[in-house]
Amino acid sequence: MKIVVTGATGKLGSLVIQHLLKRMPPSHIIAFVRNLDKATDLMKNGIDVRKGDYNEPETIRNALQDATKLLFISSPDSDDALRVVQHANVIKAARDAGIEHIAYTSFAFAENNPFAVVHMAAEYAIRAAKIPYTFLRNGGYSEFFINPLLQANVKSGKIMTNSNNGKVNSVSRDDLALAAATVLTEGGHENRGYNLVSNNPWSFDDLAQVISEVSGTPVIHQSVTFHEVKNALVQVGMSETYAAMTAGIYNTIAEGGMEKHTDDLHRLIGFETPIKEQVEKALQN
Ligand SMILES: NC(=O)c1ccc[n+]([C@@H]2O[C@H](COP(=O)([O-])OP(=O)(O)OC[C@H]3O[C@@H](n4cnc5c(N)ncnc54)[C@H](OP(=O)(O)O)[C@@H]3O)[C@@H](O)[C@H]2O)c1
């Protein structure tokens, strides 16, 4: 059996490969990478590294030869119309290569999320191609909120958002990577979809309290307006677009758009990394 992991030089794909290496010999793992220069460590580990580009169907066909299963990590491109084409290229090549099981990184509760239409398109394309599937409907990455930038919040003693008391069902990339490795190496996950979100969503008040405990410095959460957050982010050097996107995510949180929870992640991996552990890691760096 050979398992292909696309996006293998990316943040999620690299973590999946680490989990797979604990469960199978490296020669059974195919790393699908668009830039071979970034894959020297994978090669040193004895992994079968193959060039594949979502924009070039020929390279995808070559990369999938002799493979049994595929972890298809969705394209990070910002142009959703292009992503639809890239995803279709991979799905058609997987069907032609006789892939027996495809696990696709979709987005949590995609069917109700206007920003996840591109993932629904990929889910339908996989079903249309009649490839046995597992839809890994990943929640938002915790690392978007909990990362070394929290050092600045410790210094200023506050976190400013426009999320009010909204809750966040985010998951660490490493937990999502373990869930993907589990689905690829265990039987019984075919033709299912999992909403991989926290079953214990946190608020920014909770996060401020955890940061205070971990750092030993009091940090409070201040909920202000969309424009105040956006302007503050631009003032510390963020681009207008990224600042508006960040404040937009806080809006979604305020409206309850990230509070829905399930037990799917716990059922797959048996735990979730608590936010205290994530904050400790973020503040260590
Ligand atoms: N759940 C969430 O909160 C969330 C947030 C953002 C994105 N996502 C989605 O989750 C995916 C994985 O996340 P991540 O953090 O691992 O992202 P990432 O670190 O940006 O990794 C994306 C991977 O896709 C590869 N890639 C990009 N364009 C490609 C192409 N044309 N052909 C083949 N490979 C290509 C990249 O290759 P290089 O290493 O050569 O760049 C990289 O390995 C993203 O791609 C995106 O679709 C989810």
The ligand as an ORCA input file, in Angstrom:
! r2SCAN-3c Opt
* xyz 0 1
  N      -8.755     25.295      8.206
  C      -8.190     26.501      8.095
  O      -8.218     27.361      9.013
  C      -7.454     26.854      6.843
  C      -6.827     28.097      6.749
  C      -6.102     28.384      5.602
  C      -6.018     27.458      4.566
  N      -6.649     26.251      4.692
  C      -6.610     25.227      3.612
  O      -5.840     24.127      4.132
  C      -4.758     23.821      3.232
  C      -3.543     23.333      4.024
  O      -3.169     24.312      4.985
  P      -1.636     24.609      5.295
  O      -1.626     25.444      6.516
  O      -0.843     23.361      5.239
  O      -1.257     25.529      4.038
  P       0.207     25.761      3.417
  O       1.249     25.638      4.490
  O       0.119     27.020      2.646
  O       0.399     24.517      2.424
  C      -0.209     24.470      1.167
  C       0.529     23.440      0.339
  O      -0.049     23.403     -0.970
  C       1.024     23.398     -1.910
  N       0.594     23.972     -3.177
  C       0.232     25.248     -3.439
  N      -0.075     25.392     -4.735
  C       0.122     24.170     -5.315
  C       0.010     23.685     -6.647
  N      -0.353     24.482     -7.660
  N       0.280     22.381     -6.874
  C       0.669     21.566     -5.868
  N       0.802     21.965     -4.586
  C       0.547     23.268     -4.318
  C       2.103     24.241     -1.272
  O       3.354     23.996     -1.885
  P       4.646     24.881     -1.523
  O       5.164     24.304     -0.222
  O       5.546     24.677     -2.668
  O       4.183     26.298     -1.352
  C       2.017     23.734      0.166
  O       2.764     22.549      0.300
  C      -4.524     25.129      2.464
  O      -3.930     24.830      1.229
  C      -5.933     25.690      2.340
  O      -6.625     25.120      1.246
  C      -7.350     25.930      5.810
*
